[in-house]
Amino acid sequence: MSTTPAGRAQDSTYRAVLGPPHVARLLGGTLIGRLPTGMAPVAILLLVRAEHGSLQLASLLGALYGLAVAIGQPMLGRLTDRFGQTAILYAITPVADVAFLLLPSTGPLRHPVLAALAASLATPPLEACLRARLRRPEDLVGPERSTRASSWSPRASEPPPTAE
């Protein structure tokens, strides 16, 4: 490794940080895994309206989903800290998947509240898992790239900008 400033700059580029296969998979997996959390309230609203449900019910379910995620994420994060990421993610991901699949089959008159609650409470805490993995980024990418890798943790957890 070169000790010149140009050599150090080349080693700390984003391409060098994302070069190891496990880092790109970790960031890509958490990004894709968090998509349902952001899309679910809009999908619930559109689903209820498509099924000729009232706007009040659609708004209530979207708000209920958001509140339940706010309750469930810290709870699941604590369970993840206690029992490990693998055990909790393998246990709750199928629950969230089934609840999301049941949501369209409930319709506005057949208790979609339970499916929305189950889907939101069982949404995996991927942001907490990512932050736990990137707590010591030098373990993933080496000490010379740890500053650049640390900058990816907040970027990966922030929602993308939307057009207004």
MOGI-V291644 format. One record per backbone hydrogen bond with DSSP energy under -0.5 kcal/mol. NH is the residue of the N-H (numbers start at 1). CO is the residue of the C=O. E is the energy in kcal/mol with one decimal. If there is no record, write none. Layout:
NH CO E
NH CO E
This chain:
8 4 -2.1
9 5 -2.3
10 6 -1.8
11 7 -1.6
12 8 -1.2
13 10 -1.0
17 13 -2.0
18 14 -2.9
19 15 -0.6
20 16 -0.5
23 20 -0.9
24 20 -1.4
25 21 -2.0
26 22 -2.0
27 23 -2.5
28 24 -2.7
29 25 -2.5
30 26 -1.9
31 27 -2.0
32 28 -2.5
33 29 -2.4
34 30 -1.4
35 32 -1.0
38 34 -1.1
38 35 -0.6
39 35 -2.3
40 36 -2.4
43 39 -2.6
44 40 -3.0
45 41 -2.1
46 42 -2.6
47 43 -2.5
48 44 -2.5
49 45 -2.1
50 46 -2.2
51 47 -1.6
52 49 -1.4
53 48 -3.1
58 54 -2.1
59 55 -2.6
60 56 -2.6
61 57 -2.6
62 58 -2.1
63 59 -2.6
64 60 -2.6
65 61 -2.4
66 62 -2.0
67 63 -2.5
68 64 -2.5
69 65 -2.2
70 66 -1.8
71 67 -1.4
72 68 -3.4
73 69 -2.6
75 71 -1.3
76 72 -3.1
77 73 -2.3
78 74 -2.1
79 75 -2.0
80 76 -2.3
81 77 -2.1
82 78 -2.0
83 79 -3.1
84 80 -2.0
88 84 -1.6
89 85 -2.7
90 86 -2.3
91 87 -1.4
92 88 -2.6
93 89 -1.8
94 90 -0.5
96 92 -2.4
97 93 -2.5
98 94 -2.6
99 95 -2.2
100 96 -2.5
101 97 -2.1
102 98 -2.1
103 99 -1.4
104 100 -0.6
105 101 -0.5
106 102 -1.0
106 103 -0.9
107 103 -0.8
110 106 -0.5
110 107 -0.8
114 111 -0.6
115 111 -0.8
116 112 -2.5
117 113 -2.6
118 114 -2.6
119 115 -2.5
120 116 -2.1
121 117 -2.8
122 118 -1.6
123 120 -0.9
126 124 -2.0
129 125 -1.9
130 126 -2.5
131 127 -2.5
132 128 -2.0
133 129 -2.0
134 130 -2.2
135 132 -0.8
137 134 -0.7
139 136 -1.9
140 137 -0.9
141 137 -2.5
142 138 -1.4
145 142 -1.0
146 143 -0.7
149 145 -2.2
150 146 -2.2
151 147 -1.1
152 148 -0.5
152 149 -1.1
153 149 -0.7
153 150 -0.6
154 150 -0.7
155 151 -1.0
156 152 -2.8
157 153 -1.1
158 154 -1.3
